[in-house]
């Protein structure tokens, strides 16, 4: 190519050079051998700026320079040479992007080579375009995409961690999982959770998770390295994020030593407080030695989220456990209560029952859940209960109590004390009724027994006074002086007291029938007139028989002293007994006969004494009592089964 035009003998500046210099990017023209035959101003400036003037000037073989390149740029230079050769060989164009960093900045260029054919010669036009801005923008975009992708993966891991620990019921497992996931999600070589000691937290408050880099280091050393940070975060309540350079200025945080005292320098540290829902501090979650680079604000935000997840999950676990234990205690109390407890709906149907209610009613739990409270009420009390329950459902009567008889499954009736308390919702609507039922049959029997004993006490006092009066009269008639009267009367009163002691003792072993009779009749003994006779074998009675029989004997003696044979001077009483065995069962046959007393008339009604006599013996001793009001004197026959051991009274 002739770059000059001879005209009129003058050599002008080649127009092509002007064109080259007008281009803003570095451009060079290579001949078919690769030698530089022309460059523009931008090419020369680029070469000077990169200390490459000698290898980029006109006349230098550009391909040879690329072939001789060494170091990190060698591969790129050889690729450029090969591309340019392909263009000179016939390929239309070639493009290559490559870095060209200067000592002060990073730059990227795009080499573009195109073929030029002129007057039979082949040339290659090589241009370098600065694409630094585009590369930097692309790198920033790629970096943001990578960060977004990593953040998305971290969010997925956070969600998975949250789901996983939501079902965990132990704070120790929750903190261990959070510690492990914090290290993996953010990418650190060790993680540490240091919880504030608490009765429901792990026994060991420090949990450590490490990568292979720290496997040979004892966890105690790692835990010790985090003590200072833990203390600082606990005191300030604020997160801490330190770079490796900042850690190098803190002697206590230089690194972690293994068993051989080798020091592993900590490359950065991040710690956040674990704050409870109510604001209380539960502990500190910390990371150290990040895989790539320093910890970032995004890492701090993720670690704070993990700490929040741990706090919520741990407190929920504690609350759930407390609620479960409370429900279990409540259920155990409900189930093992000595009273019956049941819940009934608005129709009176049982919706829940405890074991105590089954025991009281005789129905199984399954059977009770198919009944209503009205099925257990006798017909006489049914309307009263229905009226009360309707008032309770309507809200007019929140609580009511009753003592009534109830029908058991076996048909037997028992006295029950029942209270019913209504439960209403926030809108005042009836939800269910809580019924607490207690078997008071024994208490009712005791009350009846107590009433009977009180009546007996009143009657006995009157009888005792009558006996004392009769003793006083009999003693006065049989003694000649006041001194003799006092001695005799005192002796008889003392004998009478023995009977009272026998009757008022709550529990004793056995008593001889003869002694029981003597306790009653001895006060009427008279040397001149035989007032009573006793005839029979030795019979030892258990207390269950002795007490009621002694009461009966007292009634007979008191009656004789007031109205019968012992009320007159010559009257007498004969008591005979024997033990008869029938079908292997022993029974006492006792006869009481009065003679020489006032004439006996058949009473038109039975007084309290006769009623008590028959009821006590028949009820407690299964005895048969026959009374004969013979005009010559009262006759009583008692047939009483003998027992070898004491039974509980049936009242």
C-alpha positions as CSV (number, residue, x, y, z in Angstrom):
1,X,0.0,0.0,0.0
2,X,1.4,3.4,-0.9
3,X,0.6,5.6,2.0
4,X,1.8,8.8,0.1
5,X,0.6,10.4,-3.0
6,X,3.2,12.2,-5.2
7,X,1.6,15.2,-6.9
8,X,3.4,18.3,-8.2
9,X,6.6,17.0,-6.6
10,X,5.2,17.5,-3.1
11,X,4.8,14.6,-0.5
12,X,1.7,15.3,1.6
13,X,0.8,13.6,5.0
14,X,-1.0,10.4,4.3
15,X,-4.7,10.7,4.8
16,X,-4.9,7.2,6.3
17,X,-2.8,8.4,9.3
18,X,-5.2,11.2,10.0
19,X,-8.0,8.7,10.0
20,X,-6.1,6.4,12.5
21,X,-5.3,9.3,14.8
22,X,-8.9,10.3,14.8
23,X,-9.9,7.0,16.4
24,X,-10.1,7.2,20.2
25,X,-9.1,3.6,20.8
26,X,-5.6,2.2,20.3
27,X,-5.3,0.9,16.7
28,X,-2.4,-0.8,14.8
29,X,-2.0,-2.2,11.3
30,X,0.0,-5.4,10.9
31,X,1.4,-6.8,7.6
32,X,1.1,-10.4,6.7
33,X,4.1,-11.3,8.8
34,X,2.7,-9.7,11.9
35,X,4.9,-6.6,11.8
36,X,3.4,-3.3,12.9
37,X,3.4,-0.9,9.9
38,X,1.2,1.8,11.3
39,X,-0.3,2.9,14.6
40,X,-2.4,5.8,15.8
41,X,-1.8,8.2,18.6
42,X,-3.9,6.4,21.1
43,X,-1.8,3.2,20.5
44,X,1.4,5.1,21.3
45,X,-0.2,6.6,24.4
46,X,-1.4,3.2,25.5
47,X,2.0,1.7,25.0
48,X,3.8,4.4,27.0
49,X,1.2,4.1,29.8
50,X,1.8,0.4,30.2
51,X,5.7,0.5,29.8
52,X,5.3,-1.3,26.4
53,X,6.6,1.4,24.0
54,X,9.5,-0.8,22.7
55,X,7.2,-3.7,21.9
56,X,4.4,-1.8,20.4
57,X,6.1,0.6,18.0
58,X,6.1,0.6,14.2
59,X,8.4,-2.1,12.9
60,X,8.0,-4.5,15.8
61,X,6.6,-7.9,15.0
62,X,3.5,-7.9,17.2
63,X,2.9,-11.7,16.8
64,X,6.5,-12.4,18.0
65,X,5.9,-10.2,21.1
66,X,2.7,-12.2,21.9
67,X,4.5,-15.5,21.4
68,X,7.3,-14.6,23.8
69,X,5.0,-13.4,26.6
70,X,5.5,-15.0,30.0
71,X,3.8,-15.0,33.4
72,X,0.1,-14.6,33.9
73,X,-0.5,-12.9,30.6
74,X,1.2,-15.6,28.5
75,X,-2.0,-17.6,27.8
76,X,-4.0,-14.6,26.8
77,X,-1.1,-13.3,24.6
78,X,-0.8,-16.5,22.7
79,X,-4.5,-16.7,22.2
80,X,-4.3,-13.2,20.7
81,X,-1.5,-14.2,18.3
82,X,-3.4,-17.3,17.2
83,X,-6.5,-15.2,16.5
84,X,-4.6,-12.6,14.5
85,X,-2.9,-15.3,12.5
86,X,-6.3,-16.8,11.7
87,X,-7.4,-13.4,10.4
88,X,-4.3,-13.1,8.2
89,X,-5.0,-16.6,7.0
90,X,-8.4,-15.8,5.8
91,X,-10.8,-15.6,8.8
92,X,-12.8,-12.4,8.7
93,X,-12.4,-11.2,12.3
94,X,-11.3,-12.2,15.8
95,X,-12.2,-10.8,19.2
96,X,-10.7,-11.4,22.7
97,X,-11.3,-9.8,26.1
98,X,-8.4,-9.7,28.4
99,X,-7.3,-7.9,31.6
100,X,-4.6,-5.3,31.4
101,X,-4.1,-4.0,35.0
102,X,-1.8,-1.2,35.7
103,X,0.0,-0.8,39.1
104,X,-2.7,1.7,40.1
105,X,-5.9,0.3,38.7
106,X,-7.6,-2.6,37.2
107,X,-8.6,-2.5,33.5
108,X,-10.0,-4.7,30.9
109,X,-9.8,-4.4,27.1
110,X,-11.3,-6.1,24.1
111,X,-8.9,-6.9,21.2
112,X,-10.6,-6.9,17.8
113,X,-8.7,-8.0,14.7
114,X,-10.1,-7.7,11.2
115,X,-8.7,-8.5,7.7
116,X,-7.8,-5.8,5.2
117,X,-7.1,-6.7,1.5
118,X,-5.5,-3.9,-0.6
119,X,-3.9,-4.1,-4.0
120,X,-3.2,-7.8,-3.5
121,X,-1.7,-7.5,-0.1
122,X,-3.2,-8.8,3.2
123,X,-3.2,-6.7,6.4
124,X,-4.7,-7.1,9.9
125,X,-6.2,-4.1,11.6
126,X,-5.9,-4.6,15.4
127,X,-7.9,-2.4,17.8
128,X,-8.0,-2.4,21.6
129,X,-11.2,-1.1,23.2
130,X,-11.3,-0.2,26.9
131,X,-14.2,-2.2,28.4
132,X,-13.3,-1.6,32.1
133,X,-16.6,0.1,32.9
134,X,-18.6,-2.7,31.3
135,X,-16.6,-5.4,33.1
136,X,-16.9,-3.6,36.4
137,X,-20.7,-3.2,35.9
138,X,-20.9,-6.8,34.9
139,X,-18.9,-7.9,37.9
140,X,-21.1,-5.9,40.2
141,X,-24.1,-7.4,38.6
142,X,-22.7,-10.9,38.9
143,X,-21.7,-10.1,42.5
144,X,-25.2,-9.0,43.3
145,X,-26.7,-12.0,41.7
146,X,-24.4,-14.2,43.6
147,X,-25.2,-12.4,46.8
148,X,-28.9,-12.6,46.0
149,X,-28.6,-16.3,45.3
150,X,-26.6,-16.9,48.4
151,X,-29.1,-14.9,50.4
152,X,-32.0,-16.9,48.9
153,X,-30.2,-20.1,49.9
154,X,-29.7,-18.7,53.4
155,X,-33.3,-17.8,53.6
156,X,-34.3,-21.3,52.6
157,X,-31.9,-22.7,55.2
158,X,-33.4,-20.3,57.8
159,X,-36.9,-21.5,56.9
160,X,-35.9,-25.1,57.1
161,X,-34.1,-24.5,60.4
162,X,-37.2,-22.7,61.8
163,X,-39.5,-25.6,60.7
164,X,-37.1,-28.2,62.1
165,X,-36.7,-26.7,65.5
166,X,-40.4,-25.8,65.8
167,X,-41.1,-29.5,66.7
168,X,-38.2,-29.7,69.1
169,X,-39.3,-29.8,72.8
170,X,-35.9,-29.3,74.5
171,X,-34.0,-26.0,74.6
172,X,-30.7,-27.8,74.6
173,X,-31.4,-29.4,71.2
174,X,-32.8,-26.1,69.9
175,X,-29.6,-24.2,70.8
176,X,-27.4,-27.0,69.4
177,X,-29.3,-27.0,66.1
178,X,-29.1,-23.2,65.9
179,X,-25.4,-23.2,66.6
180,X,-24.7,-25.7,63.9
181,X,-26.9,-24.0,61.3
182,X,-25.5,-20.6,62.0
183,X,-22.0,-21.9,61.2
184,X,-23.2,-23.6,58.0
185,X,-25.6,-20.9,56.7
186,X,-23.2,-18.0,57.1
187,X,-20.1,-20.0,56.4
188,X,-17.8,-19.9,59.4
189,X,-15.2,-22.3,60.9
190,X,-16.6,-22.3,64.4
191,X,-19.8,-21.2,66.1
192,X,-20.6,-20.9,69.8
193,X,-23.8,-20.4,71.8
194,X,-23.3,-19.3,75.4
195,X,-26.6,-19.3,77.3
196,X,-27.2,-17.6,80.6
197,X,-27.6,-20.3,83.2
198,X,-31.2,-21.1,83.8
199,X,-33.0,-24.0,85.4
200,X,-34.7,-25.1,82.1
201,X,-31.6,-24.5,79.8
202,X,-29.0,-27.1,79.2
203,X,-26.8,-28.2,82.1
204,X,-23.8,-27.2,80.0
205,X,-24.6,-23.6,78.9
206,X,-21.9,-23.5,76.2
207,X,-22.5,-25.3,72.9
208,X,-19.8,-25.4,70.2
209,X,-19.9,-26.3,66.5
210,X,-16.6,-26.5,64.5
211,X,-15.4,-27.3,60.9
212,X,-12.6,-29.6,60.1
213,X,-10.2,-26.7,60.5
214,X,-10.8,-26.8,64.3
215,X,-11.4,-30.5,64.8
216,X,-8.1,-31.0,66.7
217,X,-8.8,-28.1,69.0
218,X,-10.6,-28.8,72.3
219,X,-14.1,-27.3,72.6
220,X,-13.1,-25.9,76.0
221,X,-10.5,-23.8,74.3
222,X,-12.9,-22.4,71.8
223,X,-15.5,-21.8,74.5
224,X,-12.8,-20.0,76.6
225,X,-11.9,-17.8,73.6
226,X,-15.5,-16.5,73.4
227,X,-15.8,-15.6,77.1
228,X,-14.7,-12.0,76.7
229,X,-17.1,-11.4,73.8
230,X,-19.9,-13.1,75.7
231,X,-19.3,-10.8,78.7
232,X,-19.2,-7.7,76.5
233,X,-22.5,-8.6,74.7
234,X,-24.2,-9.5,77.9
235,X,-23.2,-6.2,79.5
236,X,-24.1,-4.0,76.4
237,X,-26.9,-6.0,74.9
238,X,-25.5,-5.0,71.5
239,X,-24.0,-7.1,68.6
240,X,-20.2,-7.2,67.9
241,X,-18.6,-7.5,64.5
242,X,-14.8,-7.5,64.3
243,X,-12.3,-7.9,61.4
244,X,-9.1,-9.8,61.6
245,X,-7.2,-6.5,61.9
246,X,-9.4,-5.4,64.8
247,X,-9.0,-8.7,66.5
248,X,-5.2,-8.4,66.2
249,X,-5.3,-5.4,68.6
250,X,-7.2,-7.5,71.2
251,X,-4.7,-9.7,73.2
252,X,-7.5,-11.9,74.6
253,X,-8.8,-12.7,71.2
254,X,-5.6,-13.5,69.3
255,X,-6.7,-17.1,68.5
256,X,-7.4,-20.6,69.8
257,X,-4.7,-23.0,71.0
258,X,-4.8,-26.7,70.6
259,X,-3.5,-29.4,73.0
260,X,0.1,-28.8,71.7
261,X,-0.3,-25.0,72.3
262,X,-0.4,-24.3,68.6
263,X,-2.1,-21.0,67.9
264,X,-4.7,-20.7,65.2
265,X,-5.4,-17.1,64.6
266,X,-9.0,-16.1,64.5
267,X,-10.0,-14.4,61.3
268,X,-12.9,-12.2,62.2
269,X,-15.6,-12.5,64.8
270,X,-19.4,-11.9,64.9
271,X,-21.7,-12.1,68.0
272,X,-25.3,-11.2,68.6
273,X,-27.5,-11.3,71.8
274,X,-30.2,-13.9,72.1
275,X,-33.1,-11.8,73.4
276,X,-36.3,-13.4,74.7
277,X,-39.8,-12.3,73.7
278,X,-40.2,-10.3,76.8
279,X,-36.9,-8.6,76.3
280,X,-34.8,-10.6,78.7
281,X,-31.3,-11.8,77.6
282,X,-31.1,-15.6,77.1
283,X,-27.5,-15.8,75.9
284,X,-25.1,-14.9,73.1
285,X,-24.7,-16.5,69.6
286,X,-21.3,-16.0,68.0
287,X,-19.3,-17.0,64.9
288,X,-15.6,-16.7,64.0
289,X,-13.2,-17.3,61.1
290,X,-15.4,-16.9,58.1
291,X,-14.7,-19.1,55.1
292,X,-14.3,-16.2,52.6
293,X,-13.6,-12.6,53.6
294,X,-14.9,-10.7,56.6
295,X,-18.3,-10.8,58.3
296,X,-20.8,-8.4,56.6
297,X,-23.8,-6.6,57.8
298,X,-25.9,-9.2,56.0
299,X,-24.2,-11.9,58.0
300,X,-25.0,-10.0,61.2
301,X,-28.7,-9.7,60.1
302,X,-28.9,-13.4,59.4
303,X,-27.2,-14.3,62.7
304,X,-29.7,-12.0,64.5
305,X,-32.6,-13.8,62.8
306,X,-31.2,-17.1,63.9
307,X,-30.8,-15.8,67.5
308,X,-34.4,-14.6,67.4
309,X,-35.6,-18.1,66.1
310,X,-33.6,-19.7,68.9
311,X,-35.2,-17.4,71.5
312,X,-38.7,-17.9,70.3
313,X,-38.3,-21.7,69.9
314,X,-36.6,-22.2,73.3
315,X,-39.2,-20.1,75.2
316,X,-42.0,-21.9,73.3
317,X,-40.5,-25.2,74.2
318,X,-40.2,-24.3,77.9
319,X,-43.8,-23.0,77.9
320,X,-45.1,-26.0,76.0
321,X,-43.3,-28.3,78.5
322,X,-44.7,-26.4,81.4
323,X,-48.2,-26.5,79.9
324,X,-47.9,-30.2,79.2
325,X,-46.7,-30.9,82.8
326,X,-49.5,-28.7,84.1
327,X,-52.1,-30.6,82.0
328,X,-50.6,-33.9,83.1
329,X,-50.7,-32.9,86.8
330,X,-54.3,-31.6,86.3
331,X,-55.3,-34.8,84.5
332,X,-53.6,-37.0,87.2
333,X,-55.3,-35.0,90.0
334,X,-58.6,-35.2,88.1
335,X,-58.3,-38.9,87.4
336,X,-57.1,-39.9,90.9
337,X,-59.2,-37.6,93.0
338,X,-61.2,-39.4,95.7
339,X,-64.3,-37.6,94.5
340,X,-66.2,-38.0,91.3
341,X,-65.7,-35.3,88.7
342,X,-67.6,-35.0,85.4
343,X,-68.5,-32.4,82.8
344,X,-72.0,-32.2,81.4
345,X,-73.3,-30.4,78.4
346,X,-76.5,-28.3,78.2
347,X,-78.6,-31.5,77.9
348,X,-77.1,-33.0,81.0
349,X,-75.0,-35.5,79.1
350,X,-71.7,-36.5,80.5
351,X,-68.8,-35.4,78.2
352,X,-65.9,-36.2,80.5
353,X,-65.8,-38.3,83.7
354,X,-63.0,-39.4,86.0
355,X,-62.3,-42.8,87.6
356,X,-63.8,-41.6,90.9
357,X,-67.2,-41.0,89.3
358,X,-67.1,-44.5,87.9
359,X,-66.3,-45.9,91.3
360,X,-69.1,-44.0,93.0
361,X,-71.8,-44.8,90.5
362,X,-70.8,-48.3,89.5
363,X,-70.8,-47.5,85.8
364,X,-67.7,-47.7,83.6
365,X,-66.4,-44.6,81.9
366,X,-67.8,-45.7,78.6
367,X,-71.2,-46.3,80.1
368,X,-71.3,-42.9,81.9
369,X,-70.5,-41.1,78.6
370,X,-73.7,-42.5,77.3
371,X,-75.8,-41.3,80.2
372,X,-77.0,-38.0,81.5
373,X,-76.9,-36.8,85.1
374,X,-80.7,-37.3,85.3
375,X,-80.3,-41.1,84.7
376,X,-78.6,-41.3,88.1
377,X,-81.3,-39.4,90.1
378,X,-84.2,-41.1,91.9
379,X,-87.7,-40.1,90.6
380,X,-88.5,-38.2,93.8
381,X,-85.6,-35.8,93.3
382,X,-85.6,-35.6,89.5
383,X,-87.8,-32.5,89.1
384,X,-85.9,-30.6,91.7
385,X,-82.6,-31.3,89.9
386,X,-83.9,-30.5,86.5
387,X,-85.3,-27.1,87.7
388,X,-81.9,-26.2,89.2
389,X,-79.9,-27.3,86.1
390,X,-82.2,-25.3,83.8
391,X,-81.6,-22.2,85.9
392,X,-77.9,-22.9,85.8
393,X,-77.9,-23.2,82.0
394,X,-79.8,-19.9,81.7
395,X,-77.2,-18.2,83.9
396,X,-79.4,-17.5,86.8
397,X,-77.6,-19.9,89.1
398,X,-73.9,-20.3,88.6
399,X,-73.4,-22.9,91.4
400,X,-75.6,-25.1,93.4
401,X,-75.1,-27.9,95.9
402,X,-77.3,-30.8,96.9
403,X,-77.2,-33.8,99.3
404,X,-79.4,-36.5,97.9
405,X,-79.6,-40.2,97.2
406,X,-78.4,-41.6,93.9
407,X,-79.0,-44.9,92.1
408,X,-76.0,-47.0,91.4
409,X,-75.7,-49.4,88.5
410,X,-76.4,-52.4,90.8
411,X,-79.7,-50.8,91.9
412,X,-78.4,-49.8,95.3
413,X,-78.8,-46.3,96.6
414,X,-76.2,-44.1,98.3
415,X,-76.1,-40.7,99.7
416,X,-74.1,-38.2,97.6
417,X,-73.0,-34.7,98.0
418,X,-73.0,-32.9,94.7
419,X,-72.0,-29.5,93.6
420,X,-72.5,-28.1,90.0
421,X,-70.6,-25.1,88.7
422,X,-71.4,-23.6,85.3
423,X,-68.7,-22.5,82.9
424,X,-69.6,-19.7,80.4
425,X,-67.7,-18.2,77.5
426,X,-66.7,-14.6,77.1
427,X,-70.1,-13.9,75.5
428,X,-71.9,-15.3,78.5
429,X,-73.0,-18.5,76.8
430,X,-73.2,-21.7,78.7
431,X,-70.4,-24.1,77.8
432,X,-70.5,-27.0,80.3
433,X,-71.1,-27.7,83.9
434,X,-68.4,-29.1,86.3
435,X,-70.0,-31.6,88.7
436,X,-68.1,-32.7,91.8
437,X,-69.7,-35.7,93.5
438,X,-68.7,-37.2,96.8
439,X,-70.0,-40.4,98.4
440,X,-71.3,-39.3,101.9
441,X,-73.1,-42.6,102.6
442,X,-70.7,-43.3,105.5
443,X,-71.1,-39.8,106.8
444,X,-74.9,-40.1,106.7
445,X,-74.7,-43.4,108.5
446,X,-72.4,-41.9,111.1
447,X,-74.8,-39.0,111.5
448,X,-77.7,-41.4,112.0
449,X,-75.6,-43.4,114.5
450,X,-74.7,-40.1,116.2
451,X,-78.3,-39.1,116.4
452,X,-79.2,-42.5,117.8
453,X,-76.4,-42.3,120.4
454,X,-77.5,-38.8,121.4
455,X,-81.0,-40.0,121.9
456,X,-79.7,-43.1,123.7
457,X,-77.6,-40.8,125.9
458,X,-80.6,-38.7,126.9
459,X,-82.6,-41.8,127.5
460,X,-79.7,-43.4,129.5
461,X,-79.3,-40.4,131.6
462,X,-82.9,-40.6,132.6
463,X,-82.6,-44.3,133.1
464,X,-79.5,-43.9,135.1
465,X,-81.2,-41.3,137.4
466,X,-84.0,-43.8,137.8
467,X,-81.6,-46.6,138.7
468,X,-79.8,-44.3,141.1
469,X,-83.1,-43.4,142.6
470,X,-84.1,-47.0,142.9
471,X,-80.7,-47.9,144.4
472,X,-81.0,-45.1,146.9
473,X,-84.5,-46.4,148.0
474,X,-83.4,-50.0,148.1
475,X,-80.2,-49.1,150.0
476,X,-82.1,-46.8,152.4
477,X,-84.6,-49.6,153.2
478,X,-81.8,-52.1,153.8
479,X,-79.5,-50.1,156.0
480,X,-79.9,-49.0,159.6
481,X,-77.6,-45.9,159.6
482,X,-76.4,-43.1,157.5
483,X,-72.9,-44.5,157.6
484,X,-74.0,-47.9,156.3
485,X,-76.2,-46.2,153.7
486,X,-73.2,-44.2,152.4
487,X,-70.9,-47.2,152.2
488,X,-73.4,-49.4,150.5
489,X,-74.8,-46.8,148.2
490,X,-71.3,-45.7,147.1
491,X,-70.4,-49.3,146.3
492,X,-73.4,-49.8,144.2
493,X,-72.9,-46.5,142.3
494,X,-69.3,-47.6,141.6
495,X,-70.6,-50.9,140.2
496,X,-73.0,-48.9,138.0
497,X,-70.1,-46.7,136.8
498,X,-68.4,-49.8,135.5
499,X,-71.3,-50.5,133.2
500,X,-71.2,-46.9,131.9
501,X,-67.5,-47.3,131.3
502,X,-68.1,-50.5,129.3
503,X,-70.7,-48.7,127.2
504,X,-68.7,-45.6,126.5
505,X,-65.4,-47.2,125.6
506,X,-65.0,-46.8,121.8
507,X,-63.1,-50.0,121.2
508,X,-62.0,-52.9,123.4
509,X,-61.3,-56.6,122.9
510,X,-63.7,-59.0,124.7
511,X,-66.0,-59.2,127.7
512,X,-67.5,-62.1,129.7
513,X,-71.2,-62.3,129.6
514,X,-71.4,-63.1,133.3
515,X,-69.4,-59.9,134.1
516,X,-71.6,-57.9,131.9
517,X,-74.7,-59.1,133.8
518,X,-73.0,-58.5,137.1
519,X,-72.1,-54.9,136.1
520,X,-75.8,-54.3,135.6
521,X,-77.3,-56.3,138.5
522,X,-74.7,-56.2,141.2
523,X,-75.9,-52.8,142.5
524,X,-79.3,-54.5,143.4
525,X,-77.6,-57.3,145.5
526,X,-79.2,-57.8,148.9
527,X,-78.0,-60.2,151.5
528,X,-81.5,-60.8,152.9
529,X,-83.3,-61.1,149.7
530,X,-81.8,-62.7,146.6
531,X,-82.6,-60.2,143.9
532,X,-81.1,-62.0,140.8
533,X,-79.6,-65.4,139.7
534,X,-77.1,-66.0,136.9
535,X,-76.7,-69.5,135.4
536,X,-74.7,-70.4,132.2
537,X,-71.3,-71.4,130.9
538,X,-68.5,-69.0,130.4
539,X,-69.1,-67.0,127.2
540,X,-66.5,-64.5,126.0
541,X,-68.0,-61.9,123.6
542,X,-66.2,-59.8,121.1
543,X,-66.8,-56.0,121.4
544,X,-69.1,-56.0,118.4
545,X,-71.5,-58.2,120.4
546,X,-70.7,-57.1,123.9
547,X,-71.5,-53.4,123.4
548,X,-75.0,-53.7,121.9
549,X,-75.8,-56.6,124.3
550,X,-74.6,-54.6,127.2
551,X,-76.9,-51.8,126.1
552,X,-79.8,-54.2,125.9
553,X,-79.0,-55.6,129.3
554,X,-78.9,-52.1,130.7
555,X,-82.3,-51.4,129.2
556,X,-83.7,-54.5,130.8
557,X,-82.2,-53.7,134.1
558,X,-83.3,-50.1,134.0
559,X,-86.8,-51.2,133.0
560,X,-86.8,-53.7,135.9
561,X,-85.6,-51.1,138.3
562,X,-88.3,-48.6,137.3
563,X,-91.3,-50.7,136.5
564,X,-90.5,-54.4,137.0
565,X,-89.1,-56.9,139.5
566,X,-86.3,-54.7,140.8
567,X,-88.6,-51.9,141.6
568,X,-90.0,-53.8,144.7
569,X,-88.2,-55.3,147.7
570,X,-88.9,-59.0,147.0
571,X,-88.7,-58.9,143.2
572,X,-85.9,-60.9,141.5
573,X,-84.5,-61.5,138.0
574,X,-83.2,-64.8,136.6
575,X,-80.7,-64.7,133.7
576,X,-79.8,-68.1,132.1
577,X,-77.9,-68.8,128.9
578,X,-76.3,-71.5,126.9
579,X,-74.3,-71.9,123.6
580,X,-75.9,-74.0,120.9
581,X,-74.2,-75.2,117.7
582,X,-76.3,-75.6,114.6
583,X,-74.8,-76.5,111.2
584,X,-71.4,-75.6,112.4
585,X,-72.5,-72.1,113.6
586,X,-72.5,-71.2,117.3
587,X,-75.3,-69.1,118.8
588,X,-75.9,-67.7,122.3
589,X,-79.4,-68.3,123.8
590,X,-80.1,-65.9,126.6
591,X,-83.3,-65.7,128.7
592,X,-84.3,-62.9,131.1
593,X,-87.2,-63.6,133.5
594,X,-88.6,-61.4,136.2
595,X,-90.6,-62.7,139.2
596,X,-92.3,-61.2,142.2
597,X,-92.6,-57.8,140.7
598,X,-95.6,-55.6,140.0
599,X,-98.2,-57.1,137.6
600,X,-97.2,-56.6,134.0
601,X,-99.6,-55.2,131.5
602,X,-99.1,-55.4,127.7
603,X,-98.0,-51.9,126.6
604,X,-100.3,-50.2,124.2
605,X,-97.2,-48.8,122.4
606,X,-93.4,-49.4,122.4
607,X,-91.3,-46.9,124.2
608,X,-87.8,-45.8,123.1
609,X,-86.1,-48.5,125.2
610,X,-87.9,-51.4,123.5
611,X,-87.3,-49.9,120.1
612,X,-83.6,-49.4,120.8
613,X,-83.3,-52.9,122.2
614,X,-84.7,-54.5,119.1
615,X,-83.0,-52.3,116.6
616,X,-79.5,-52.4,118.1
617,X,-79.4,-56.2,118.5
618,X,-81.0,-57.0,115.2
619,X,-79.0,-54.5,113.3
620,X,-75.6,-55.0,114.8
621,X,-75.7,-58.6,116.0
622,X,-78.3,-60.2,113.6
623,X,-80.0,-61.3,116.8
624,X,-83.6,-62.5,117.2
625,X,-85.4,-60.9,120.2
626,X,-88.7,-62.1,121.6
627,X,-90.6,-60.1,124.3
628,X,-93.3,-61.6,126.4
629,X,-95.3,-59.3,128.7
630,X,-96.4,-62.1,131.2
631,X,-98.5,-60.7,134.1
632,X,-96.2,-62.5,136.5
633,X,-93.1,-60.8,135.0
634,X,-91.4,-59.7,131.8
635,X,-89.8,-62.5,129.8
636,X,-87.2,-61.9,127.1
637,X,-85.4,-64.4,124.9
638,X,-82.4,-63.4,122.8
639,X,-80.8,-65.6,120.2
640,X,-77.5,-64.1,119.1
641,X,-74.9,-65.6,116.6
642,X,-71.4,-65.7,118.0
643,X,-68.5,-64.4,116.0
644,X,-64.8,-65.2,116.5
645,X,-63.6,-61.8,115.3
646,X,-64.8,-58.2,115.4
647,X,-66.9,-56.8,112.5
648,X,-67.6,-53.2,111.7
649,X,-71.0,-52.0,112.8
650,X,-73.6,-51.8,110.1
651,X,-74.8,-48.2,110.7
